[in-house]
């Protein structure tokens, strides 16, 4: 067997799916912004994609076992970075989530998601029993709970929620017992009133407005109503590239980021949405396939952590766009504009490639 993986061992189908989704995203970002003061955002996104590709190949060449060995160090660095954001971070739209890096603003919580994937993969891979004990489950919960709490303080409910499916999927694969799952679910239900109490007023408004957005069409319900109008007006065939009125006239909020799927649906119709969701489905299935072929449990947990995060992103964003979930600010991976979110996905894909490259290595 070879001691070092070659380029032919890369999952080129996976990379093709990633780049296909990115191409749709760049095209729609251009369509949504070229006639406004936001013109040029698609060029910035292409630079982020280029940097992301470099990061993907760099991460893929470092043996993931070496990365897992340093997981505790990465975890402490991540916590320190989250504390630094709360102390000296840059504030936008009423939230303190960014720190300036080389003239750009980096959203630390996006990269912390990758650290949590790595830390959980190491933790669960070291569990030597077929069933996860209550003690191990509580330890895993603490590993996720501390950064989750720091992210909520920013506040960033959307990113904090993404950490939950990573924990759930990892615990399930590690042997979560149903009695423990039922107990946690019951505790979660009982704690809902407490969670509601600690939410910010605008977060509460987002949750309540999605149930009846028409009651405040110019206020709290505006985003959901305009998104649903854009999706519906696209019909089956769509209005054509650059021709969506809701998109081009700026009625769709943050149409280059959180609601990019609504803009895409208006211009490309139901067929375009099927294409985009088909690519995401193929991507997720490819991730699961790579997890199944991983050399060891650690590799499997790494890849499934990535799949859990991306799957949750897609599910919540699509449900939000069509009005089945509150607006949470969770972007659509690889399509939405955003440097930090783009880097997270490409670094995560680098880990997946890393696991694939070493599935046959001694």
C-alpha positions in Angstrom: 0.0 0.0 0.0 1.1 3.6 -0.6 2.3 5.6 2.3 1.1 8.9 0.9 -2.2 9.5 -0.9 -2.1 10.8 -4.5 -4.3 13.3 -6.2 -6.3 10.6 -7.9 -7.6 9.6 -4.4 -9.5 12.9 -4.0 -13.2 12.8 -4.2 -13.5 14.8 -7.4 -17.3 14.1 -7.6 -17.7 15.8 -4.2 -15.6 18.8 -5.3 -17.6 19.0 -8.5 -20.9 19.2 -6.5 -19.4 21.9 -4.3 -18.2 24.0 -7.2 -21.6 23.6 -9.0 -23.4 25.0 -6.0 -20.9 27.8 -5.8 -21.4 28.7 -9.4 -25.2 29.0 -8.9 -24.4 31.2 -5.8 -22.0 33.5 -7.6 -24.5 33.9 -10.5 -27.4 34.7 -8.2 -25.3 37.1 -6.1 -24.4 38.9 -9.3 -28.1 39.0 -10.4 -29.2 40.3 -7.0 -26.7 43.0 -6.6 -25.3 44.2 -10.0 -27.9 47.0 -10.4 -27.6 48.3 -6.8 -25.0 49.9 -4.5 -23.9 46.3 -3.6 -22.5 45.8 -7.1 -19.3 43.8 -7.1 -20.2 41.4 -4.3 -20.0 38.4 -6.6 -16.3 39.3 -7.3 -15.6 39.4 -3.5 -17.4 36.0 -3.2 -15.2 34.6 -5.9 -12.1 35.7 -4.0 -13.4 33.9 -0.9 -14.1 30.8 -3.0 -10.5 30.9 -4.3 -9.2 31.2 -0.7 -11.5 28.4 0.3 -10.2 26.1 -2.3 -6.6 26.7 -1.2 -7.6 26.0 2.4 -9.4 22.8 1.3 -6.3 21.4 -0.3 -4.0 22.5 2.5 -6.2 20.8 5.2 -6.6 17.7 3.1 -2.8 17.1 3.1 -2.4 17.2 6.9 -3.2 13.8 8.4 -6.5 14.2 10.3 -5.1 12.1 13.2 -2.6 14.9 13.8 -5.4 17.4 13.8 -7.4 15.3 16.2 -4.4 15.1 18.5 -4.5 18.9 18.8 -8.3 19.1 19.3 -8.1 20.3 23.0 -5.7 23.1 21.9 -8.0 24.1 19.1 -11.0 24.0 21.5 -9.3 26.3 24.0 -8.3 28.7 21.2 -11.9 28.7 20.0 -13.2 29.6 23.4 -10.6 32.3 23.8 -11.6 33.8 20.5 -15.3 33.8 21.4 -14.5 35.6 24.6 -12.4 38.1 22.7 -15.3 38.7 20.3 -17.5 39.6 23.3 -14.9 41.9 24.7 -13.5 43.7 21.6 -15.5 42.4 18.7 -17.0 44.6 15.9 -20.8 45.2 16.2 -23.1 45.1 13.2 -26.9 45.1 13.2 -27.0 45.0 17.0 -24.8 41.9 17.3 -21.1 41.6 18.3 -19.9 38.7 16.2 -16.9 39.8 14.2 -13.2 40.6 14.7 -11.1 42.5 12.1 -8.4 40.4 10.4 -6.3 41.8 7.5 -8.8 44.4 6.6 -11.7 41.9 6.6 -14.2 41.0 9.3 -14.1 37.4 10.4 -17.1 35.8 12.1 -15.3 33.6 14.7 -18.3 31.5 15.5 -18.2 30.1 11.9 -14.7 28.7 12.5 -15.6 27.5 16.0 -18.2 25.2 14.4 -15.3 23.4 12.7 -13.4 23.2 16.0 -16.5 21.6 17.6 -16.7 19.0 14.8 -13.1 18.1 15.5 -13.4 18.0 19.3 -16.6 15.9 19.2 -15.0 13.5 16.7 -12.1 12.9 19.0 -14.3 12.6 22.0 -16.8 10.1 20.5 -14.1 8.1 18.8 -12.4 7.5 22.2 -15.7 6.0 23.6 -14.9 2.2 23.7 -18.4 1.0 24.5 -21.2 0.2 22.1 -23.5 2.3 24.3 -22.9 5.9 25.3 -23.0 6.3 29.1 -24.8 9.1 30.8 -21.5 10.5 32.0 -20.0 10.6 28.5 -23.2 12.2 27.2 -23.0 14.9 29.8 -19.3 15.5 29.0 -20.1 15.9 25.3 -22.9 18.2 26.2 -20.5 20.4 28.2 -18.1 20.5 25.3 -20.8 21.9 23.1 -22.6 23.9 25.8 -19.8 26.2 26.7 -19.2 27.6 23.2 -22.9 27.5 22.5 -23.5 29.8 25.5 -20.8 32.2 24.4 -22.3 32.4 20.9 -25.7 33.1 22.3 -24.3 36.0 24.2 -23.2 37.7 20.9 -26.2 37.1 20.2 -26.2 34.6 17.4 -29.1 32.1 17.8 -28.7 30.7 14.3 -25.0 29.6 14.6 -25.6 28.4 18.2 -28.4 26.1 16.9 -26.1 24.5 14.3 -24.0 23.0 17.2 -26.9 21.0 18.4 -27.3 18.6 15.4 -23.5 18.0 15.5 -23.9 16.7 19.1 -27.1 14.8 18.3 -25.7 13.0 15.3 -22.4 12.2 17.0 -24.1 10.9 20.1 -26.5 8.8 18.1 -23.6 7.2 16.1 -21.6 6.6 19.4 -24.5 4.6 20.9 -27.0 7.0 22.4 -29.4 5.1 24.6 -33.1 5.8 24.0 -33.8 6.3 27.7 -31.2 9.1 27.8 -32.6 10.6 24.6 -36.1 10.6 26.0 -34.9 12.2 29.3 -33.0 14.9 27.4 -36.0 15.6 25.2 -38.3 15.9 28.3 -35.8 18.3 30.0 -35.6 20.4 26.8 -39.4 20.7 26.7 -39.5 21.7 30.3 -36.8 24.3 29.8 -38.5 26.0 26.8 -40.1 28.7 29.0 -36.6 29.5 30.4 -35.2 29.7 26.9 -38.0 31.9 25.8 -37.3 34.3 28.7 -33.6 34.7 27.8 -34.2 35.5 24.1 -33.8 39.0 22.9 -37.0 40.9 22.0 -36.2 40.9 18.3 -35.6 37.1 18.5 -39.0 36.6 20.2 -40.6 38.7 17.5 -39.0 36.6 14.7 -40.4 33.4 16.3 -43.9 34.8 16.7 -44.1 36.7 13.4 -43.5 33.6 11.2 -46.8 32.1 12.4 -48.8 35.2 11.3 -46.5 37.4 9.2 -49.5 39.1 7.5 -50.4 40.8 10.8 -47.4 43.1 10.5 -46.6 43.1 6.7 -44.4 46.2 7.0 -42.6 45.2 10.2 -41.8 41.9 11.7 -43.5 39.9 9.0 -41.9 41.8 6.1 -39.0 39.4 5.4 -41.1 36.2 5.3 -43.9 37.7 3.2 -41.5 39.1 0.6 -39.6 35.8 0.5 -42.8 33.8 -0.1 -44.0 36.3 -2.7 -40.7 35.9 -4.6 -40.8 32.1 -4.4 -44.4 31.9 -5.5 -44.1 34.5 -8.4 -41.3 32.4 -10.0 -43.8 29.7 -10.9 -42.3 26.5 -12.5 -40.1 28.1 -15.2 -39.1 31.3 -13.4 -38.9 34.9 -14.7 -35.4 34.5 -16.2 -32.0 35.5 -15.0 -31.9 39.1 -13.8 -35.7 39.6 -14.4 -37.2 38.9 -10.9 -39.1 42.0 -9.8 -39.0 41.2 -6.1 -35.3 40.5 -6.4 -34.3 43.3 -8.8 -36.3 46.0 -7.0 -34.9 45.0 -3.7 -38.0 43.8 -2.0 -36.4 40.5 -1.0 -34.4 41.2 2.1 -30.6 40.2 2.2 -31.3 38.6 -1.2 -27.6 37.9 -1.7 -27.2 36.0 1.6 -29.9 34.5 3.9 -32.7 34.8 1.3 -30.7 33.9 -1.8 -32.9 30.9 -2.4 -35.9 33.1 -2.7 -34.2 35.3 -5.3 -33.1 32.1 -7.2 -36.6 30.7 -7.0 -38.1 33.9 -8.5 -35.7 34.0 -11.4 -35.3 30.2 -12.1 -38.6 28.9 -10.8 -39.4 25.5 -9.4 -37.1 23.8 -11.8 -34.2 25.9 -10.6 -35.0 25.1 -6.9 -35.1 21.4 -7.8 -31.7 21.7 -9.4 -30.2 23.4 -6.3 -31.8 21.1 -3.8 -30.8 18.1 -6.0 -27.2 19.2 -5.8 -27.4 19.6 -2.0 -29.0 16.1 -1.7 -26.2 14.6 -3.8 -23.6 16.4 -1.7 -25.0 15.1 1.5 -25.3 11.6 0.2 -21.7 11.8 -1.0 -20.6 12.9 2.5 -22.4 9.9 4.1 -20.7 7.6 1.6 -17.3 9.0 2.6 -18.2 8.5 6.2 -19.0 4.9 5.5 -15.7 4.3 3.8 -13.6 6.0 6.5 -10.6 4.1 7.8 -11.6 4.4 11.5 -14.3 5.7 13.9 -12.6 9.1 14.2 -12.8 9.7 10.4 -16.4 8.6 10.4 -17.3 11.0 13.2 -15.5 13.9 11.4 -17.3 13.4 8.1 -20.7 12.9 9.8 -20.2 16.0 11.8 -19.7 18.0 8.6 -22.8 16.3 7.1 -24.9 17.2 10.2 -23.8 20.9 10.1 -24.4 21.3 6.4 -27.7 19.3 6.4 -29.0 21.5 9.2 -28.0 24.7 7.4 -29.9 23.6 4.2 -33.0 22.4 6.1 -33.4 25.5 8.2 -32.6 28.0 5.4 -35.0 26.4 3.0 -37.8 26.1 5.6 -37.2 29.8 6.5 -37.4 31.0 2.9 -40.8 29.3 2.4 -42.2 30.4 5.8 -42.1 27.1 7.7 -39.5 28.3 10.2 -38.6 31.7 11.8 -35.9 33.9 10.4 -32.7 32.8 12.1 -30.0 34.2 9.9 -28.6 30.8 8.9 -27.1 31.1 5.4 -27.4 28.6 2.6 -24.0 26.9 2.4 -21.9 27.7 -0.7 -24.7 29.8 -2.3 -25.1 32.7 0.2 -22.5 35.5 0.2 -20.2 35.5 3.2 -16.5 35.0 3.7 -16.5 33.3 7.1 -19.3 30.9 6.2 -17.6 30.1 2.9 -14.3 29.3 4.6 -16.0 27.1 7.2 -17.5 24.9 4.4 -14.3 24.6 2.5 -12.3 23.8 5.6 -14.9 21.2 6.5 -14.6 19.8 3.0 -10.9 19.7 3.5 -11.4 17.4 6.5 -13.7 15.2 4.4 -11.1 14.9 1.7 -8.5 14.3 4.4 -10.4 11.3 5.7 -11.0 9.9 2.1 -7.4 10.3 1.1 -6.3 8.1 4.1 -8.9 5.4 3.9 -6.3 2.9 2.5 -3.1 4.4 4.0 -1.2 2.3 6.6 
